């Protein structure tokens, strides 16, 4: 089984996890719990009720309390992660296959129909193949509600760049079905995310208001994820050794934002000034496996960021450098200077 960012997997005991990244240990997949059977849950599927958990801290807490076997120390990432043994996976949900099902379905509910509309619009406008587009999130596993978001995924670097340009163009059209978040939308998003990322509303608006990968399609929230295709990912599990090197707050200039639209995202940085914490050099990049840190800064911009410092040892090259990893802690952030 090859699972990647945006896929969901379900275990024999009914737990549903969302897969993170494209590098996974042998016979396991790095994935964080998202839905779980719960008698009082608000989401229903085939007569069963499910609860949903969003913040990382709550996900870890739930697993440690009820399903501790999925919380393991990973020696390559030097981190305690949620990892699901492939032997436990009962269902592997793939976004491209789900979108194909929606296209062939005789009847769709309102959210499924709207997701398909957006996918058709994006596919046509960007001129990308159907095999490069999928639908993820709650729709993928049939646990959506009428108020759920539309989560679309595009695969492949070239397809993603075309889709990004198409989205930006559509957002700038006058008679448009897509629009960027208005201030009131950003307030709702801030209230939701502030439990999991600590920044001021003013700084939040500066970055979020200009993003292309999120917004409204008609009256429904959408979020896009852009993911590299398998043949575009060189790293295999164990090729790179990551080592926890502390925690730091830095100031830096973004010198390459070419991977800012992908999940995982990456920003190459220079002129790094350590404000607090581990002063380890060379600090060459800011990275995150969380979609919320995509499009956070552009080339030439000065940023302030806080997160986990990792030493990155590339075994083949024998090279070492440091990076700032965002998204593991509610205190992590990246804002414009």
C-alpha positions as a LaTeX table, in Angstrom:
\begin{tabular}{lrrr}
\hline
Residue & $x$ (\AA) & $y$ (\AA) & $z$ (\AA) \\
\hline
Unk1 & 0.00 & 0.00 & 0.00 \\
Unk2 & 1.32 & 3.44 & $-0.98$ \\
Unk3 & $-0.43$ & 6.16 & 0.99 \\
Unk4 & 0.23 & 9.88 & 0.65 \\
Unk5 & $-0.85$ & 13.32 & 1.82 \\
Unk6 & $-4.63$ & 13.70 & 1.46 \\
Unk7 & $-5.42$ & 9.97 & 1.59 \\
Unk8 & $-7.38$ & 8.62 & 4.54 \\
Unk9 & $-7.07$ & 5.15 & 6.05 \\
Unk10 & $-9.54$ & 3.27 & 8.23 \\
Unk11 & $-8.58$ & 0.58 & 10.72 \\
Unk12 & $-10.45$ & $-2.58$ & 11.60 \\
Unk13 & $-11.67$ & $-0.90$ & 14.81 \\
Unk14 & $-13.29$ & 1.92 & 12.83 \\
Unk15 & $-10.75$ & 4.69 & 13.41 \\
Unk16 & $-10.16$ & 6.99 & 10.43 \\
Unk17 & $-6.78$ & 8.70 & 10.02 \\
Unk18 & $-5.57$ & 11.33 & 7.56 \\
Unk19 & $-2.20$ & 10.59 & 6.01 \\
Unk20 & 0.61 & 13.13 & 6.37 \\
Unk21 & 3.41 & 13.62 & 3.88 \\
Unk22 & 4.87 & 11.19 & 1.36 \\
Unk23 & 7.67 & 9.56 & 3.37 \\
Unk24 & 6.61 & 6.66 & 5.59 \\
Unk25 & 8.36 & 3.86 & 7.51 \\
Unk26 & 8.22 & 0.27 & 6.22 \\
Unk27 & 4.90 & $-1.43$ & 7.01 \\
Unk28 & 3.51 & 1.72 & 8.68 \\
Unk29 & 1.96 & 4.99 & 7.57 \\
Unk30 & 2.28 & 8.35 & 9.34 \\
Unk31 & $-1.33$ & 9.43 & 9.83 \\
Unk32 & $-3.27$ & 11.40 & 12.42 \\
Unk33 & $-6.65$ & 10.36 & 13.74 \\
Unk34 & $-9.54$ & 12.44 & 12.39 \\
Unk35 & $-12.78$ & 10.48 & 12.93 \\
Unk36 & $-13.65$ & 7.83 & 15.50 \\
Unk37 & $-16.78$ & 5.89 & 16.51 \\
Unk38 & $-18.61$ & 7.79 & 19.24 \\
Unk39 & $-22.18$ & 7.17 & 20.37 \\
Unk40 & $-22.82$ & 10.91 & 20.80 \\
Unk41 & $-21.03$ & 11.89 & 17.57 \\
Unk42 & $-22.77$ & 14.32 & 15.22 \\
Unk43 & $-21.60$ & 12.67 & 12.00 \\
Unk44 & $-23.41$ & 9.57 & 10.74 \\
Unk45 & $-22.43$ & 6.90 & 8.26 \\
Unk46 & $-24.26$ & 3.63 & 7.63 \\
Unk47 & $-26.09$ & 3.93 & 10.93 \\
Unk48 & $-22.95$ & 4.57 & 12.99 \\
Unk49 & $-22.11$ & 7.84 & 14.77 \\
Unk50 & $-18.64$ & 9.38 & 14.61 \\
Unk51 & $-16.83$ & 12.12 & 16.44 \\
Unk52 & $-14.24$ & 14.37 & 14.82 \\
Unk53 & $-11.04$ & 15.65 & 16.37 \\
Unk54 & $-9.08$ & 18.52 & 14.80 \\
Unk55 & $-6.25$ & 19.96 & 16.90 \\
Unk56 & $-3.05$ & 17.94 & 17.12 \\
Unk57 & $-2.97$ & 18.09 & 20.90 \\
Unk58 & $-6.47$ & 16.57 & 21.10 \\
Unk59 & $-5.56$ & 13.91 & 18.56 \\
Unk60 & $-2.54$ & 12.82 & 20.56 \\
Unk61 & $-4.54$ & 12.90 & 23.80 \\
Unk62 & $-7.32$ & 10.73 & 22.34 \\
Unk63 & $-4.87$ & 8.16 & 21.01 \\
Unk64 & $-2.80$ & 8.03 & 24.18 \\
Unk65 & $-5.91$ & 7.55 & 26.32 \\
Unk66 & $-7.83$ & 5.08 & 24.14 \\
Unk67 & $-5.61$ & 3.76 & 21.35 \\
Unk68 & $-1.99$ & 4.04 & 22.57 \\
Unk69 & $-0.60$ & 1.49 & 20.13 \\
Unk70 & $-0.78$ & 4.11 & 17.36 \\
Unk71 & 1.50 & 6.55 & 19.20 \\
Unk72 & 5.11 & 5.50 & 18.58 \\
Unk73 & 8.58 & 6.95 & 18.68 \\
Unk74 & 10.03 & 7.14 & 15.16 \\
Unk75 & 13.86 & 7.03 & 15.17 \\
Unk76 & 14.26 & 8.58 & 11.69 \\
Unk77 & 12.09 & 11.60 & 12.46 \\
Unk78 & 13.23 & 11.64 & 16.12 \\
Unk79 & 9.64 & 12.35 & 17.10 \\
Unk80 & 6.69 & 10.67 & 18.77 \\
Unk81 & 4.21 & 10.31 & 15.92 \\
Unk82 & 0.87 & 8.75 & 15.09 \\
Unk83 & 1.67 & 5.75 & 12.90 \\
Unk84 & $-0.73$ & 3.09 & 11.69 \\
Unk85 & 0.57 & $-0.42$ & 10.89 \\
Unk86 & $-0.44$ & $-1.38$ & 7.35 \\
Unk87 & $-1.71$ & $-4.66$ & 8.78 \\
Unk88 & $-4.35$ & $-2.67$ & 10.70 \\
Unk89 & $-5.68$ & $-0.85$ & 7.62 \\
Unk90 & $-9.08$ & $-2.09$ & 6.51 \\
Unk91 & $-9.81$ & 0.65 & 3.95 \\
Unk92 & $-7.54$ & 3.00 & 1.99 \\
Unk93 & $-9.46$ & 6.02 & 0.69 \\
Unk94 & $-7.96$ & 7.78 & $-2.34$ \\
Unk95 & $-9.09$ & 11.27 & $-3.43$ \\
Unk96 & $-8.81$ & 10.66 & $-7.19$ \\
Unk97 & $-10.96$ & 7.51 & $-6.96$ \\
Unk98 & $-13.56$ & 9.35 & $-4.89$ \\
Unk99 & $-13.86$ & 12.14 & $-7.45$ \\
Unk100 & $-14.30$ & 9.53 & $-10.19$ \\
Unk101 & $-17.17$ & 8.05 & $-8.16$ \\
Unk102 & $-18.82$ & 11.46 & $-7.83$ \\
Unk103 & $-18.55$ & 12.03 & $-11.59$ \\
Unk104 & $-20.29$ & 8.70 & $-12.29$ \\
Unk105 & $-22.95$ & 8.95 & $-9.54$ \\
Unk106 & $-26.62$ & 9.23 & $-10.49$ \\
Unk107 & $-27.41$ & 11.44 & $-7.53$ \\
Unk108 & $-25.33$ & 13.62 & $-5.23$ \\
Unk109 & $-26.11$ & 15.58 & $-2.12$ \\
Unk110 & $-25.62$ & 19.35 & $-2.13$ \\
Unk111 & $-22.02$ & 19.34 & $-0.84$ \\
Unk112 & $-20.91$ & 16.53 & $-3.14$ \\
Unk113 & $-22.48$ & 18.34 & $-6.08$ \\
Unk114 & $-20.73$ & 21.58 & $-5.20$ \\
Unk115 & $-17.38$ & 19.80 & $-4.77$ \\
Unk116 & $-17.79$ & 18.26 & $-8.21$ \\
Unk117 & $-18.69$ & 21.66 & $-9.68$ \\
Unk118 & $-15.51$ & 23.18 & $-8.28$ \\
Unk119 & $-13.39$ & 20.26 & $-9.50$ \\
Unk120 & $-14.85$ & 20.55 & $-13.02$ \\
Unk121 & $-14.24$ & 24.30 & $-13.03$ \\
Unk122 & $-10.65$ & 23.93 & $-11.85$ \\
Unk123 & $-9.87$ & 21.07 & $-14.22$ \\
Unk124 & $-11.19$ & 23.00 & $-17.21$ \\
Unk125 & $-9.64$ & 26.36 & $-16.30$ \\
Unk126 & $-6.22$ & 24.87 & $-15.50$ \\
Unk127 & $-6.30$ & 22.36 & $-18.37$ \\
Unk128 & $-5.12$ & 19.46 & $-16.20$ \\
Unk129 & $-6.10$ & 15.76 & $-16.46$ \\
Unk130 & $-8.76$ & 14.17 & $-14.27$ \\
Unk131 & $-6.16$ & 11.76 & $-12.87$ \\
Unk132 & $-4.47$ & 14.79 & $-11.24$ \\
Unk133 & $-7.54$ & 15.95 & $-9.28$ \\
Unk134 & $-9.17$ & 14.45 & $-6.20$ \\
Unk135 & $-11.50$ & 15.21 & $-3.34$ \\
Unk136 & $-10.35$ & 14.66 & 0.25 \\
Unk137 & $-11.63$ & 15.49 & 3.72 \\
Unk138 & $-14.99$ & 14.41 & 5.07 \\
Unk139 & $-16.50$ & 13.83 & 1.60 \\
Unk140 & $-13.83$ & 11.20 & 0.91 \\
Unk141 & $-15.08$ & 8.98 & 3.73 \\
Unk142 & $-18.78$ & 9.88 & 3.62 \\
Unk143 & $-18.76$ & 11.76 & 6.92 \\
Unk144 & $-19.54$ & 15.26 & 5.65 \\
Unk145 & $-22.37$ & 17.49 & 6.77 \\
Unk146 & $-24.10$ & 20.26 & 4.77 \\
Unk147 & $-21.74$ & 22.74 & 6.48 \\
Unk148 & $-18.51$ & 20.87 & 5.70 \\
Unk149 & $-15.72$ & 22.36 & 3.61 \\
Unk150 & $-14.74$ & 21.30 & 0.11 \\
Unk151 & $-11.25$ & 19.79 & 0.22 \\
Unk152 & $-9.72$ & 19.33 & $-3.23$ \\
Unk153 & $-6.27$ & 17.97 & $-4.07$ \\
Unk154 & $-4.13$ & 18.41 & $-7.17$ \\
Unk155 & $-1.16$ & 16.10 & $-7.84$ \\
Unk156 & 2.04 & 16.78 & $-9.75$ \\
Unk157 & 4.23 & 19.89 & $-9.77$ \\
Unk158 & 3.25 & 21.10 & $-13.25$ \\
Unk159 & $-0.45$ & 20.43 & $-12.67$ \\
Unk160 & $-0.30$ & 22.24 & $-9.33$ \\
Unk161 & 1.32 & 25.32 & $-10.83$ \\
Unk162 & $-1.32$ & 25.42 & $-13.58$ \\
Unk163 & $-4.08$ & 25.02 & $-10.98$ \\
Unk164 & $-2.60$ & 27.77 & $-8.81$ \\
Unk165 & $-2.52$ & 30.21 & $-11.74$ \\
Unk166 & $-6.09$ & 29.27 & $-12.67$ \\
Unk167 & $-7.30$ & 29.80 & $-9.11$ \\
Unk168 & $-5.59$ & 33.18 & $-8.87$ \\
Unk169 & $-7.17$ & 34.22 & $-12.17$ \\
Unk170 & $-10.65$ & 33.09 & $-11.11$ \\
Unk171 & $-10.36$ & 34.93 & $-7.79$ \\
Unk172 & $-9.61$ & 38.14 & $-9.68$ \\
Unk173 & $-12.55$ & 37.85 & $-12.07$ \\
Unk174 & $-15.46$ & 40.23 & $-11.44$ \\
Unk175 & $-18.34$ & 37.83 & $-12.06$ \\
Unk176 & $-16.89$ & 34.97 & $-10.09$ \\
Unk177 & $-18.05$ & 31.93 & $-8.17$ \\
Unk178 & $-14.80$ & 31.95 & $-6.20$ \\
Unk179 & $-13.75$ & 34.69 & $-3.81$ \\
Unk180 & $-11.08$ & 35.29 & $-1.22$ \\
Unk181 & $-12.06$ & 35.36 & 2.42 \\
Unk182 & $-13.55$ & 38.63 & 3.61 \\
Unk183 & $-12.69$ & 40.01 & 7.07 \\
Unk184 & $-15.72$ & 38.34 & 8.68 \\
Unk185 & $-14.68$ & 34.99 & 7.17 \\
Unk186 & $-11.14$ & 35.46 & 8.45 \\
Unk187 & $-12.49$ & 36.21 & 11.93 \\
Unk188 & $-14.29$ & 32.85 & 11.96 \\
Unk189 & $-11.19$ & 31.09 & 10.66 \\
Unk190 & $-9.03$ & 32.84 & 13.25 \\
Unk191 & $-11.35$ & 31.86 & 16.10 \\
Unk192 & $-11.17$ & 28.25 & 14.91 \\
Unk193 & $-7.41$ & 28.11 & 14.34 \\
Unk194 & $-6.29$ & 30.23 & 17.28 \\
Unk195 & $-6.79$ & 27.19 & 19.53 \\
Unk196 & $-4.00$ & 25.52 & 17.58 \\
Unk197 & $-1.76$ & 28.42 & 16.43 \\
Unk198 & $-0.95$ & 31.49 & 18.50 \\
Unk199 & $-0.83$ & 34.71 & 16.44 \\
Unk200 & $-2.64$ & 38.04 & 16.66 \\
Unk201 & $-5.66$ & 38.66 & 14.43 \\
Unk202 & $-3.79$ & 41.51 & 12.71 \\
Unk203 & $-0.88$ & 39.27 & 11.74 \\
Unk204 & $-3.29$ & 36.49 & 10.80 \\
Unk205 & $-5.13$ & 38.76 & 8.35 \\
Unk206 & $-1.87$ & 39.92 & 6.72 \\
Unk207 & $-1.04$ & 36.43 & 5.51 \\
Unk208 & $-4.44$ & 34.72 & 5.19 \\
Unk209 & $-6.20$ & 37.49 & 3.23 \\
Unk210 & $-3.93$ & 37.05 & 0.19 \\
Unk211 & $-4.03$ & 33.25 & $-0.01$ \\
Unk212 & $-5.30$ & 31.52 & $-3.12$ \\
Unk213 & $-5.59$ & 27.98 & $-1.77$ \\
Unk214 & $-8.50$ & 28.83 & 0.51 \\
Unk215 & $-11.66$ & 30.87 & 0.20 \\
Unk216 & $-15.32$ & 30.56 & $-0.74$ \\
Unk217 & $-16.83$ & 28.71 & $-3.67$ \\
Unk218 & $-20.33$ & 30.16 & $-3.92$ \\
Unk219 & $-21.20$ & 30.05 & $-0.18$ \\
Unk220 & $-19.04$ & 27.05 & 0.76 \\
Unk221 & $-15.53$ & 27.17 & 2.22 \\
Unk222 & $-12.90$ & 25.47 & 0.10 \\
Unk223 & $-9.33$ & 24.44 & 0.79 \\
Unk224 & $-6.93$ & 23.16 & $-1.85$ \\
Unk225 & $-3.91$ & 20.98 & $-1.26$ \\
Unk226 & $-1.16$ & 20.65 & $-3.84$ \\
Unk227 & 0.91 & 17.47 & $-3.57$ \\
Unk228 & 3.91 & 16.28 & $-5.54$ \\
Unk229 & 3.48 & 13.08 & $-7.51$ \\
Unk230 & 5.29 & 9.92 & $-6.47$ \\
Unk231 & 7.95 & 10.24 & $-9.19$ \\
Unk232 & 8.74 & 13.78 & $-8.00$ \\
Unk233 & 9.64 & 12.74 & $-4.46$ \\
Unk234 & 13.26 & 11.65 & $-4.18$ \\
Unk235 & 13.42 & 11.07 & $-0.44$ \\
Unk236 & 12.82 & 7.58 & 0.88 \\
Unk237 & 12.39 & 6.69 & 4.53 \\
Unk238 & 15.83 & 6.65 & 6.14 \\
Unk239 & 17.61 & 8.67 & 3.43 \\
Unk240 & 17.52 & 11.65 & 5.76 \\
Unk241 & 17.98 & 11.51 & 9.53 \\
Unk242 & 16.18 & 14.21 & 11.50 \\
Unk243 & 17.25 & 15.09 & 15.02 \\
Unk244 & 15.43 & 17.25 & 17.53 \\
Unk245 & 17.66 & 20.25 & 18.27 \\
Unk246 & 15.39 & 22.35 & 20.46 \\
Unk247 & 12.96 & 25.19 & 19.93 \\
Unk248 & 13.56 & 28.67 & 18.58 \\
Unk249 & 12.11 & 31.95 & 17.39 \\
Unk250 & 13.88 & 33.38 & 14.37 \\
Unk251 & 13.79 & 36.26 & 11.93 \\
Unk252 & 14.79 & 35.52 & 8.33 \\
Unk253 & 14.45 & 36.51 & 4.68 \\
Unk254 & 12.69 & 34.15 & 2.26 \\
Unk255 & 14.93 & 33.58 & $-0.76$ \\
Unk256 & 12.95 & 30.77 & $-2.42$ \\
Unk257 & 9.18 & 30.27 & $-2.15$ \\
Unk258 & 8.83 & 27.81 & $-5.05$ \\
Unk259 & 7.54 & 25.08 & $-2.72$ \\
Unk260 & 5.28 & 27.31 & $-0.64$ \\
Unk261 & 2.13 & 26.04 & $-2.37$ \\
Unk262 & 2.78 & 22.34 & $-1.73$ \\
Unk263 & 1.98 & 20.17 & 1.25 \\
Unk264 & 4.48 & 19.65 & 2.81 \\
Unk265 & 5.61 & 23.24 & 2.18 \\
Unk266 & 9.12 & 24.67 & 2.30 \\
Unk267 & 10.71 & 28.14 & 2.38 \\
Unk268 & 14.44 & 28.56 & 1.83 \\
Unk269 & 15.82 & 31.32 & 4.04 \\
Unk270 & 18.90 & 33.51 & 4.52 \\
Unk271 & 20.05 & 36.29 & 6.86 \\
Unk272 & 18.77 & 34.33 & 9.83 \\
Unk273 & 18.69 & 36.04 & 13.21 \\
Unk274 & 17.86 & 33.87 & 16.22 \\
Unk275 & 15.66 & 35.88 & 18.60 \\
Unk276 & 15.12 & 33.17 & 21.23 \\
Unk277 & 16.16 & 29.57 & 21.75 \\
Unk278 & 18.58 & 27.29 & 19.96 \\
Unk279 & 21.11 & 29.31 & 17.92 \\
Unk280 & 22.19 & 26.61 & 15.48 \\
Unk281 & 23.61 & 27.27 & 12.02 \\
Unk282 & 23.29 & 26.94 & 9.14 \\
Unk283 & 19.51 & 27.38 & 9.41 \\
Unk284 & 18.48 & 27.01 & 5.78 \\
Unk285 & 14.75 & 26.37 & 5.65 \\
Unk286 & 11.34 & 26.64 & 7.26 \\
Unk287 & 9.08 & 23.63 & 6.60 \\
Unk288 & 5.64 & 22.38 & 7.59 \\
Unk289 & 3.45 & 19.35 & 6.98 \\
Unk290 & 0.33 & 21.41 & 7.70 \\
Unk291 & $-1.60$ & 23.12 & 4.94 \\
Unk292 & $-2.20$ & 26.23 & 7.02 \\
Unk293 & 1.46 & 27.23 & 6.56 \\
Unk294 & 1.27 & 27.17 & 2.75 \\
Unk295 & 1.50 & 30.58 & 1.00 \\
Unk296 & 2.66 & 32.10 & 4.27 \\
Unk297 & 5.38 & 34.29 & 2.73 \\
Unk298 & 6.79 & 35.28 & $-0.65$ \\
Unk299 & 10.32 & 35.57 & $-1.96$ \\
Unk300 & 12.10 & 38.66 & $-0.62$ \\
Unk301 & 9.86 & 39.01 & 2.43 \\
Unk302 & 11.19 & 39.13 & 5.97 \\
Unk303 & 9.43 & 36.77 & 8.38 \\
Unk304 & 9.37 & 35.94 & 12.06 \\
Unk305 & 8.81 & 32.27 & 12.80 \\
Unk306 & 8.79 & 30.03 & 15.85 \\
Unk307 & 8.96 & 26.26 & 15.93 \\
Unk308 & 10.95 & 23.11 & 16.49 \\
Unk309 & 14.58 & 23.16 & 15.35 \\
Unk310 & 15.72 & 20.00 & 13.60 \\
Unk311 & 19.14 & 18.91 & 12.40 \\
Unk312 & 18.83 & 17.44 & 8.91 \\
Unk313 & 21.47 & 14.86 & 7.98 \\
Unk314 & 21.36 & 13.78 & 4.33 \\
Unk315 & 23.10 & 10.41 & 4.34 \\
Unk316 & 24.00 & 10.22 & 0.62 \\
Unk317 & 25.58 & 13.66 & 0.53 \\
Unk318 & 26.92 & 13.50 & 4.04 \\
Unk319 & 25.66 & 17.06 & 4.57 \\
Unk320 & 24.09 & 18.58 & 7.67 \\
Unk321 & 21.99 & 21.69 & 8.17 \\
Unk322 & 19.18 & 22.91 & 10.40 \\
Unk323 & 15.57 & 23.71 & 9.69 \\
Unk324 & 12.61 & 25.16 & 11.54 \\
Unk325 & 9.61 & 22.80 & 11.58 \\
Unk326 & 6.18 & 24.40 & 12.06 \\
Unk327 & 2.92 & 22.80 & 13.11 \\
Unk328 & 3.79 & 20.42 & 15.94 \\
Unk329 & 2.87 & 22.84 & 18.72 \\
Unk330 & 0.16 & 25.50 & 19.25 \\
Unk331 & 2.95 & 27.99 & 19.93 \\
Unk332 & 4.36 & 27.58 & 16.39 \\
Unk333 & 3.83 & 30.46 & 13.98 \\
Unk334 & 5.14 & 32.28 & 10.92 \\
Unk335 & 4.25 & 35.92 & 10.31 \\
Unk336 & 5.43 & 38.79 & 8.14 \\
Unk337 & 7.93 & 41.14 & 9.78 \\
\hline
\end{tabular}
